[in-house]
Amino acid sequence: MGDVAYYTSEGMTKLRDELSYLENSERPRVTQEIADARDKGDLSENAEYHAAKEEQSLLELKIAKLKQLLSTARVIDESQLDTSKVLIRSKVKIKNTITSKEFSYLLVADSESDIKNSKLSVNSPIGKGLLGKEKGDIAEISVPSGRMSFEIIEISR
């Protein structure tokens, strides 16, 4: 049993849509490729057949992982979230205490992480370092290049 993973309703819909696509489009396509390759004769020398069987096993593994993820996934009611401290789904504005550069991030689940769009995983070093902090706190965070300090400027939803 894995840990509970929290998603927005949008993130949960994305997971369900991906599972549906894999089960209802990709699985029948791969099954058909295997059948087509099987019809071509000697399976021991049939590269198409072996490639399709390999693709099938990878697809089934992906489907199983998604089903496991969905079994532990919960939707967050964002209206109930506390803004006094940094939590998953917090929008947090931080300032590097050395360079005074400011950054804003939305803390999200691993699968929703998208650094280009300022969506930072709660399991990343910075994400972990910010969790539980309050406005005005200094977060000391170990990163691959050493230690960084960030002041929490603002927390919102």
Helices and strands as residue ranges (DSSP letters): E 5-7, H 9-21, I 22-26, H 27-38, G 43-45, H 47-72, E 73-75, G 78-80, E 91-96, E 102-108, G 110-112, G 115-117, E 119-121, H 125-130, E 138-143, E 146-156
